[in-house]
Every structure is written in C-alpha cells, then in structure tokens.
Amino acid sequence: MTPQPFYIGDILIDPPILQAPMAGFTNFAFRQMVHEFGGAGLQATEMVHARGFVWMDQNKAEHPERLWGVRDEFRPLQVQIWDNQPEAMAKVGRRLVEDYQVSIVDINFGCPVKQVTERAHSGSYLLREPDRMGRIIETVVDACAPTPVTAKIRLGCTRDQMNFIDVAQVVEGAGAAALTVHGRTAQDMFRGHADWDRISEIKPYLKKIPLIGNGDLDSAESVVQAFERYDVDGVMIARASLGRPWLFAQCAAALRGQEIPSEPTLRQQRDIMLHHYRLVVDRFGEQRGTVLMRKYACCYAQGKFGARFFRRHVAKVESAKEFYQVVEEHFPLDKPENLEADAFQGV
C-alpha cells in the first residue's frame, strides 16, 4: 500500500516526508539544496527562541538570521519556535503568520540539549509537565489561527518516564494540528536506536490529527519500511540528510514505487558540495560562509574513504581559496593508496 499524502490543517503534505528542523544546519542554503533535489513534502527552518525574537522586536534589532529568506521562500514552509512562556511564544507565532506568512508554526518540545532543557527549562524539559505544554499550545494556536500549529516531542524525559501517550493526547486536546515524535527519550540524546514500536503505539490514541515518526531514517529502504511496519501518517528525516540533500528525492521515488535515483558519484557529490558552499557564501560572505561550511563539508565526506583525513584539513579553512584547495586535494574521490588505514574510517 502506497503511503498517502496528508493534511496538516489545510496544508497538503505531499509526499508525506518532512525535513526536520536542525539547529545550526537547516538554514536557507541547506533548504535550497533540498528543494532543488525535491522530495520533501514540508521543509523547516532552524528553531527560533521566542523571547529572543521579542527582545529583537522591542529593541528594533534585526530579526533572527534563522528567518532570513523565509518571506520569499517556497511553500509549504514550517518555522519551529521554542520557549516556556506562552505569551512570548504566541506573540512570535502571530508575527510569523502575519509578517512572514509561514505555512505552519511548530513548537519544540523535543530538544534534549542542556542549554535548552536545564538552563531554559524548555524543549524536552516540558515533557514532565503535560498540562503546561497544553497551555502553551492553546495560547499559540489561538494566536496563530487559522494557520496550523504543530508540536514535536520525544518519548519522555527518561526511559523511566516515558509518558508519550499522555503527552500526545494533551497535544491533540490543546488544538495542535499534527504531532511529530522522535523515538528516543531526552536522556538518550541521539544514542541507541529510535523506538518506532513506541511511536506507533500513539496512533490509536489520536482522534484526528496526523502522527509523524522521526528517528534513524537514513535511506529510501528505511522510509519504506517505516510506513510498512508502523502506524504513522508521515515520516521526518533529520541528520542523514545533512550530507545527502538528494535523500528526500530517493525516498519519495521509493514510496511511489518508482525507480530510486542512484546515489551521486563521488565526483558529483563533490560538485554538489561546492554548489552548497557557493549558496552559503552568497548568504554569509566569504569568511563567515567558509567557516560555516566546515561542518557541512564534514557531513558530505562522512562514511567515505579518507573522511577523517579530509575533516582534519577542512576544519581549518578560512577562505574560499583554502576551501577549494582542500576539496581539490583531499575530498574523497577514490581510495588513496598513501593514507594509513585508519584514515579510511568515517567521521
């Protein structure tokens, strides 16, 4: 059975494959790369801190650079916000709807990073307080109407506190238009394997909103299997796409029963990475763009022969000349004969 497109509010998600919001990565250049290859039914920005946005507004500062390009970007597009203050989140949500005209506002209840959880008592920290989550969602939903508001969660704070069923019901009851669940707890961070059986357990408890599963999807085959084995309406791809923006197109073709586009050759992947670099530099300028591109370059090399050797060199580049030189000399195109065996291990 071919997975069907679904709606989040009145927004059609076709194909039912979503690009995850990832702090530090899913900026305009990355989203443009994914869009050029196609296959993502919904893309997302990096997450935006609500009170930080409000402060910028009050002090007439430039809006968060994470929103650069959003006004003129292709749709549908989702912006994710985080905080624990309903009023601030509602104010930002409304601004995103009225000023940026985003398709969907997503609320982050899944981030496990200590800066967000322990310091700011936000993200996955709020999973221990479902009623508080409900109040936040209700306030943001009211402010953003009729634009749909969604929520992203984890299974719980710890393996001993997996309250995902209760949280899911609170999310729907508060008026959210969809629920995305990462199949780990906050304590797990990104260790171990995502528990898709637990994600699937949620579906019978949702009366009308779609359920989107997230975690460990790294190939067209894994996406097809997720739909075949688990009761989800959509899937969200995250880290596996960082050095493979063509992954969404491969997954979309597989779901349609079409021939899966082959993995680009190493030379083609190098050219794709260089195109990505030019997009980053166009946005941020040569010096900052080059520094920002270091982490993306490491993602493109991940798992390839000589990746560790390449990473050591690209992590030091500070100019376009240096970046192009390192790529020309060290980006893995073949198995080099003069490197030690441990250099062939992935990053």
Secondary structure, 3 states (H helix, E strand, C coil): CCCCCEEECCEEECCCEEECCCCCCCCHHHHHHHHHHCCCCEEECCCEEHHHHHHHHHCCCCCCHHHCCCCCCCCCEEEEEECCCHHHHHHHHHHHHHHHCCCEEEEEECCCCHHHHCCCCCHHHHHHCHHHHHHHHHHHHHHHCCCCEEEEEECCCCCCCCCHHHHHHHHHHCCCCCEEEECCCCCCCCCCCCCHHHHHHCHHHCCCCCEEEECCCCCHHHHHHHHHHCCCCEEEECHHHCCCCCHHHHHHHHHHCCCCCCCCCHHHHHHHHHHHHHHHHHHHCHHHHHHHHHHHHHHHHCCCCCHHHHHHHHCCCCCHHHHHHHHHHHCCCCCCCCCCHHHHCCC
